[in-house]
Amino acid sequence: MGCRPSKGSATKKGTKQQKYLLQEIRDHKGGINCMVLSDDASLLVTGSDDKTVRMWSTLSDPTECLGILEGHDGYITCCAVHEQCVITGSSDATIRKWFIATAECLAIYTGHSSRISRLLCVGHLIFSTSSDHTTRAWLFDLSEVSDEQGEACIKVFQGHTKGTYPLIHVPMDEDAGLDLGAGILVTGSADCTARSWSVDSGLCLKIFRGHTAPLNCLALDHGKQVLYTAGGDGLIKSWNLMSGEALKVLRGHEGPIFCLMIHKRMLYSGSSDKSARSWVLEFGECTRIYTGHRHTVSSIRLSDGMLYTGCGDTMARMFEAKSGTLKRIFKGHENAIVCVETVPGKLFTGSYDGSIRVWNTTGVKDETVFGTDFSEKDQRNEDLEEDSEDVQKAVKSLDPYLTY
């Protein structure tokens, strides 16, 4: 398979424009499409248009490549880390399972007839959505089965009339006596609906209708009772998960929504209207608008009270989540940022320019204490002085909407 360990290339820059840049990594030979952290945040996995997946140590300085996963025949669309393995999905319609320690491919899952959209690993199961309109459940442990005999896929969830994309799993109470991996699966589709499914039976339980454009993202409150859906119509809708009843409509975004995240009592969203927003779950009210973006906010993460956004304008940003104050702008990418991940002291960004960048996120509280907080006015002044023509051209060349 040609899987081999490799050291990441590091380029350190100290210009004013890139003053927070710790490392630039250009090992991938194509745009970065996905990025995920292991549960303990020690491993970062990235997937690219170059048909490879790379594993990185987040604890080393500089960040080092721990292995290259090669074998897919199409670009990488999604990845996940589960136990001691990396799971990858590709435009070649297959899913692969890799052993982290050796970068060896342990299994190839075949059955989907089109591009894999998303992956989710729960217990002994792998769930996948695809452009072929279906969602599938696969056995994680294939020691006693052969995928060539079609035994790896144990459920096919059919009912959506267009491609399936976001998915979340809702575990049932332990008192129910169900095996790990059982419970409820929720999927969102380009057919403008979400559906809930019984993992045990594969049957559709509820259809959540009301959106007028494809669904891009799903979220579930911590009580596992309220489902949130969002997509191309710019609306966030909440639903009673069990009854299917429509509860609230969160209005404010003026363009398609591409990311949702729930933290405690708050919901965070990012949109092509060049903003991110925070909402109080209990009332459905927007409390903060995170402004200053010049293109689609495609990725958001929350860490230590800071909201990080990745944007199509080639920049990532750090906001104080509660106040909405812009703290830092991370400049340097040459194309849209499509994914971000955070670990203590570092921000990782992946871009269509093919590079991964590592940024310093320390010292923000000290900056605020000493009166050097980075205001929106400061941003505008710095932008006028430092923005290059290349950045402006990159923004103009980007499609204003992510397409399926």
C-alpha positions as CSV (number, residue, x, y, z in Angstrom):
1,M,0.0,0.0,0.0
2,G,3.0,2.3,0.3
3,C,2.1,3.4,3.8
4,R,5.2,4.9,5.4
5,P,6.1,7.3,8.1
6,S,7.2,10.7,7.1
7,K,8.4,13.9,8.8
8,G,6.3,17.0,8.2
9,S,8.0,19.9,6.6
10,A,8.0,23.0,8.6
11,T,8.4,26.6,7.4
12,K,8.5,29.2,10.1
13,K,7.7,32.8,9.2
14,G,8.0,35.9,11.3
15,T,6.4,38.6,9.3
16,K,3.9,41.0,10.9
17,Q,1.1,39.6,8.8
18,Q,1.9,36.0,10.1
19,K,3.1,36.9,13.6
20,Y,1.1,34.1,15.2
21,L,2.3,31.4,12.7
22,L,4.3,28.6,14.3
23,Q,4.6,26.3,11.4
24,E,3.5,25.8,7.8
25,I,3.2,22.3,6.5
26,R,3.0,21.6,2.8
27,D,3.4,17.8,2.7
28,H,-0.1,17.3,1.1
29,K,-0.1,17.8,-2.7
30,G,-3.7,18.8,-2.9
31,G,-6.3,20.8,-1.1
32,I,-7.2,19.8,2.5
33,N,-10.8,18.6,2.8
34,C,-11.1,17.3,6.3
35,M,-9.4,17.4,9.7
36,V,-10.1,15.6,12.9
37,L,-8.6,15.1,16.4
38,S,-8.4,11.9,18.4
39,D,-10.3,11.9,21.7
40,D,-7.2,12.7,23.7
41,A,-6.2,15.5,21.1
42,S,-2.7,14.0,20.7
43,L,-3.3,12.9,17.1
44,L,-4.5,15.1,14.2
45,V,-5.6,13.4,11.0
46,T,-6.0,15.3,7.7
47,G,-7.5,14.2,4.3
48,S,-6.7,15.8,1.0
49,D,-7.5,16.0,-2.7
50,D,-4.2,14.1,-3.2
51,K,-6.0,10.9,-2.2
52,T,-3.9,10.5,0.9
53,V,-4.5,10.9,4.7
54,R,-1.8,12.0,7.0
55,M,-1.4,11.5,10.8
56,W,0.3,14.2,12.9
57,S,1.5,14.5,16.4
58,T,-0.1,17.6,18.1
59,L,2.2,17.3,21.1
60,S,5.5,17.6,19.3
61,D,7.2,21.0,18.4
62,P,7.3,21.3,15.5
63,T,4.3,19.1,14.5
64,E,5.6,15.9,13.0
65,C,4.0,13.5,10.5
66,L,3.5,10.0,12.0
67,G,2.3,8.2,8.9
68,I,0.8,8.4,5.5
69,L,-2.3,6.4,4.6
70,E,-2.3,5.7,0.9
71,G,-4.6,3.5,-1.2
72,H,-7.8,5.4,-2.0
73,D,-8.5,5.9,-5.7
74,G,-10.3,9.2,-5.2
75,Y,-9.9,12.4,-3.1
76,I,-10.5,12.1,0.7
77,T,-13.8,13.5,1.9
78,C,-14.0,12.6,5.6
79,C,-12.1,10.9,8.3
80,A,-12.5,9.7,11.9
81,V,-10.4,8.3,14.7
82,H,-11.8,5.3,16.7
83,E,-9.9,3.3,19.2
84,Q,-6.5,2.5,17.6
85,C,-7.6,3.1,14.1
86,V,-8.3,5.8,11.5
87,I,-11.4,5.5,9.4
88,T,-11.4,7.3,6.0
89,G,-14.0,8.0,3.3
90,S,-13.4,8.9,-0.3
91,S,-14.9,10.0,-3.5
92,D,-14.0,6.4,-4.7
93,A,-17.1,5.3,-2.8
94,T,-15.1,3.2,-0.3
95,I,-14.3,3.4,3.4
96,R,-10.9,2.2,4.7
97,K,-9.8,1.3,8.2
98,W,-6.1,1.9,9.1
99,F,-4.0,0.8,12.1
100,I,-2.5,4.0,13.6
101,A,0.7,2.4,14.8
102,T,1.8,1.0,11.4
103,A,-0.3,3.0,8.9
104,E,-1.4,-0.4,7.5
105,C,-4.8,-0.7,5.8
106,L,-6.8,-3.3,7.8
107,A,-10.0,-3.3,5.8
108,I,-11.8,-1.9,2.8
109,Y,-15.6,-1.4,3.1
110,T,-17.4,-1.5,-0.2
111,G,-21.2,-1.1,-0.9
112,H,-21.8,2.6,-1.4
113,S,-22.2,3.5,-5.1
114,S,-21.1,7.1,-4.8
115,R,-18.9,9.5,-2.9
116,I,-18.8,9.1,0.9
117,S,-20.0,12.2,2.7
118,R,-19.5,11.8,6.4
119,L,-18.3,9.1,8.9
120,L,-19.2,8.5,12.5
121,C,-17.9,5.7,14.7
122,V,-19.9,4.5,17.8
123,G,-19.0,1.4,19.8
124,H,-18.6,-1.5,17.4
125,L,-20.2,0.3,14.4
126,I,-19.2,2.7,11.7
127,F,-21.9,4.9,10.1
128,S,-21.5,6.5,6.7
129,T,-23.5,8.8,4.6
130,S,-23.1,9.1,0.8
131,S,-24.2,10.9,-2.3
132,D,-25.9,7.7,-3.3
133,H,-28.9,8.7,-1.1
134,T,-28.2,6.0,1.5
135,T,-26.7,5.7,5.0
136,R,-25.0,2.5,6.0
137,A,-23.9,0.8,9.3
138,W,-20.7,-1.3,9.2
139,L,-19.0,-3.6,11.7
140,F,-15.8,-2.0,13.0
141,D,-14.4,-5.4,13.9
142,L,-14.1,-7.6,10.9
143,S,-12.1,-10.4,12.4
144,E,-14.9,-12.9,11.9
145,V,-16.4,-11.6,8.6
146,S,-15.3,-11.0,5.1
147,D,-16.3,-7.8,3.4
148,E,-16.1,-9.6,0.0
149,Q,-19.1,-11.6,1.1
150,G,-21.0,-8.4,2.0
151,E,-21.1,-9.1,5.7
152,A,-19.4,-5.9,6.9
153,C,-22.5,-3.8,6.1
154,I,-25.2,-4.8,8.5
155,K,-27.8,-2.1,7.8
156,V,-28.7,0.2,4.9
157,F,-30.9,3.1,5.8
158,Q,-33.0,4.0,2.7
159,G,-35.6,6.7,2.3
160,H,-33.9,10.0,1.4
161,T,-34.4,11.0,-2.2
162,K,-31.1,12.8,-2.6
163,G,-27.6,12.6,-1.1
164,T,-27.2,12.2,2.6
165,Y,-24.7,14.3,4.4
166,P,-24.6,15.2,8.2
167,L,-25.3,12.5,10.7
168,I,-25.4,12.2,14.5
169,H,-26.0,9.2,16.8
170,V,-28.2,9.3,19.9
171,P,-27.4,6.6,22.4
172,M,-30.2,5.0,24.3
173,D,-30.3,4.7,28.1
174,E,-28.2,1.8,29.5
175,D,-31.3,0.6,31.2
176,A,-32.7,-0.3,27.8
177,G,-30.3,-3.2,27.6
178,L,-29.2,-2.3,24.0
179,D,-25.8,-3.1,22.7
180,L,-23.2,-0.4,22.1
181,G,-23.9,1.3,18.8
182,A,-27.6,0.8,19.0
183,G,-30.0,3.7,19.6
184,I,-31.1,6.3,17.1
185,L,-29.3,7.6,14.1
186,V,-30.3,11.0,12.6
187,T,-29.3,12.0,9.0
188,G,-29.7,15.2,7.0
189,S,-30.1,15.3,3.2
190,A,-30.0,17.4,0.1
191,D,-33.7,16.5,-0.1
192,C,-34.3,19.2,2.5
193,T,-35.3,16.8,5.3
194,A,-33.8,15.1,8.3
195,R,-34.7,11.5,9.3
196,S,-34.3,9.5,12.5
197,W,-33.7,5.8,12.3
198,S,-33.7,2.8,14.6
199,V,-30.2,1.4,14.5
200,D,-31.5,-2.0,15.5
201,S,-34.2,-2.4,12.8
202,G,-33.0,0.1,10.2
203,L,-36.5,1.6,10.0
204,C,-37.2,5.3,9.7
205,L,-38.8,6.6,12.9
206,K,-39.5,10.3,12.0
207,I,-39.2,12.7,9.1
208,F,-38.4,16.3,10.0
209,R,-39.8,18.4,7.2
210,G,-39.8,22.2,6.9
211,H,-36.5,23.3,5.4
212,T,-36.6,24.6,1.8
213,A,-32.9,23.8,0.9
214,P,-30.4,21.0,1.5
215,L,-29.4,20.3,5.1
216,N,-25.7,20.9,5.9
217,C,-25.5,20.3,9.6
218,L,-27.2,18.8,12.6
219,A,-26.7,19.2,16.4
220,L,-28.3,17.7,19.5
221,D,-28.8,19.3,22.9
222,H,-27.0,17.8,25.9
223,G,-30.3,16.3,27.1
224,K,-30.6,14.4,23.8
225,Q,-34.1,15.6,23.5
226,V,-33.9,18.5,21.0
227,L,-32.6,18.2,17.5
228,Y,-31.3,21.2,15.6
229,T,-31.1,21.3,11.8
230,A,-29.7,24.0,9.5
231,G,-28.8,24.3,5.8
232,G,-29.1,26.3,2.6
233,D,-32.2,28.3,3.6
234,G,-30.3,30.1,6.3
235,L,-32.7,28.9,9.1
236,I,-31.9,26.9,12.2
237,K,-34.9,24.7,13.3
238,S,-35.4,22.8,16.5
239,W,-37.4,19.7,16.9
240,N,-38.6,17.3,19.6
241,L,-36.4,14.3,18.6
242,M,-38.8,11.6,19.8
243,S,-42.1,13.1,18.6
244,G,-40.9,14.9,15.5
245,E,-42.7,18.1,16.6
246,A,-41.3,21.4,15.3
247,L,-40.3,23.7,18.2
248,K,-38.5,26.9,17.2
249,V,-37.1,28.6,14.2
250,L,-33.9,30.6,14.8
251,R,-33.8,33.5,12.3
252,G,-30.9,35.9,11.7
253,H,-28.5,34.4,9.2
254,E,-28.9,35.8,5.7
255,G,-27.3,32.9,3.8
256,P,-26.7,29.2,3.9
257,I,-25.5,27.7,7.2
258,F,-22.5,25.3,7.1
259,C,-21.7,24.5,10.7
260,L,-23.4,24.1,14.0
261,M,-22.0,23.4,17.5
262,I,-23.5,23.2,20.9
263,H,-21.6,24.0,24.1
264,K,-23.5,23.9,27.4
265,R,-26.5,26.3,27.0
266,M,-25.3,27.9,23.8
267,L,-25.6,27.1,20.1
268,Y,-23.0,28.4,17.6
269,S,-23.4,28.7,13.9
270,G,-21.4,29.7,10.8
271,S,-22.8,30.9,7.5
272,S,-22.1,32.2,4.0
273,D,-23.5,35.6,5.1
274,K,-19.9,36.2,6.4
275,S,-20.8,35.8,10.1
276,A,-20.9,33.4,13.0
277,R,-23.6,33.7,15.7
278,S,-24.3,32.4,19.2
279,W,-27.8,31.5,20.4
280,V,-29.3,30.7,23.8
281,L,-30.8,27.3,23.4
282,E,-33.6,27.8,25.9
283,F,-35.1,30.9,24.2
284,G,-33.7,30.6,20.6
285,E,-32.4,34.1,20.8
286,C,-29.2,35.3,19.1
287,T,-26.9,36.9,21.7
288,R,-23.7,37.6,19.6
289,I,-22.8,38.1,16.0
290,Y,-19.1,37.5,15.2
291,T,-18.4,39.9,12.4
292,G,-15.4,40.8,10.2
293,H,-15.4,37.8,7.9
294,R,-15.3,38.5,4.2
295,H,-16.6,35.1,3.0
296,T,-18.3,31.9,4.2
297,V,-17.6,30.8,7.7
298,S,-17.2,27.1,7.1
299,S,-15.8,25.8,10.4
300,I,-16.1,26.8,14.1
301,R,-14.5,25.5,17.3
302,L,-14.8,26.6,20.9
303,S,-11.9,26.3,23.3
304,D,-11.2,27.9,26.7
305,G,-13.8,30.6,26.2
306,M,-12.6,31.5,22.7
307,L,-14.5,30.9,19.4
308,Y,-12.3,30.0,16.4
309,T,-13.6,30.4,12.9
310,G,-12.2,29.2,9.6
311,C,-13.3,31.3,6.6
312,G,-13.3,31.3,2.8
313,D,-11.5,34.7,2.9
314,T,-8.3,32.7,3.6
315,M,-8.2,33.7,7.3
316,A,-9.0,32.2,10.7
317,R,-10.1,34.3,13.6
318,M,-10.3,34.1,17.4
319,F,-13.2,35.8,19.2
320,E,-14.0,35.9,22.9
321,A,-17.1,33.8,22.8
322,K,-19.1,35.7,25.5
323,S,-18.4,39.3,24.4
324,G,-17.9,38.7,20.6
325,T,-14.7,40.7,20.7
326,L,-12.2,39.9,18.0
327,K,-8.9,38.9,19.6
328,R,-6.7,37.7,16.7
329,I,-6.6,37.2,13.0
330,F,-4.5,34.4,11.6
331,K,-3.4,35.4,8.1
332,G,-1.3,33.5,5.6
333,H,-3.3,30.9,3.7
334,E,-3.6,31.4,-0.1
335,N,-7.1,29.9,-0.4
336,A,-10.2,29.2,1.6
337,I,-9.8,27.6,5.1
338,V,-12.2,24.7,5.3
339,C,-11.4,23.1,8.7
340,V,-9.9,24.1,12.0
341,E,-9.0,22.2,15.2
342,T,-7.7,23.4,18.5
343,V,-5.5,22.0,21.2
344,P,-4.2,24.0,24.2
345,G,-2.0,26.7,22.9
346,K,-2.4,25.9,19.2
347,L,-4.8,26.3,16.3
348,F,-4.5,24.0,13.3
349,T,-6.0,25.2,10.0
350,G,-6.5,23.3,6.7
351,S,-7.0,25.0,3.4
352,Y,-7.7,24.4,-0.2
353,D,-4.2,25.8,-0.8
354,G,-3.0,22.3,0.3
355,S,-1.2,23.5,3.4
356,I,-1.8,22.9,7.1
357,R,-0.8,25.8,9.4
358,V,-0.1,25.8,13.1
359,W,-0.8,29.0,15.0
360,N,0.0,30.3,18.5
361,T,-3.1,30.9,20.6
362,T,-1.4,31.7,23.9
363,G,-1.1,35.1,25.6
364,V,-4.6,36.4,24.7
365,K,-5.6,37.0,28.3
366,D,-2.3,38.9,28.9
367,E,-3.0,41.1,25.9
368,T,-6.4,42.0,27.2
369,V,-5.0,42.8,30.7
370,F,-2.4,45.2,29.3
371,G,-4.9,47.0,27.1
372,T,-3.9,45.6,23.7
373,D,-7.2,44.0,23.0
374,F,-7.8,43.6,19.2
375,S,-10.9,45.5,18.3
376,E,-12.9,45.4,15.1
377,K,-11.6,48.9,14.3
378,D,-8.0,47.7,14.7
379,Q,-8.9,44.9,12.3
380,R,-10.1,47.3,9.6
381,N,-7.0,49.5,10.0
382,E,-4.7,46.5,9.8
383,D,-6.5,45.1,6.8
384,L,-6.2,48.3,4.9
385,E,-2.4,48.3,5.5
386,E,-1.6,44.7,5.0
387,D,-4.0,42.9,2.8
388,S,-2.4,41.8,-0.4
389,E,-3.8,41.6,-3.9
390,D,-3.4,37.9,-3.8
391,V,-5.8,37.6,-0.9
392,Q,-8.3,39.7,-2.6
393,K,-8.1,37.7,-5.8
394,A,-8.5,34.4,-3.8
395,V,-11.7,35.7,-2.2
396,K,-13.1,36.7,-5.6
397,S,-12.3,33.3,-7.1
398,L,-14.1,31.3,-4.5
399,D,-17.6,29.9,-5.1
400,P,-19.9,31.8,-2.7
401,Y,-21.6,28.6,-1.8
402,L,-20.2,25.1,-1.1
403,T,-21.9,22.7,-3.5
404,Y,-22.6,19.0,-3.3
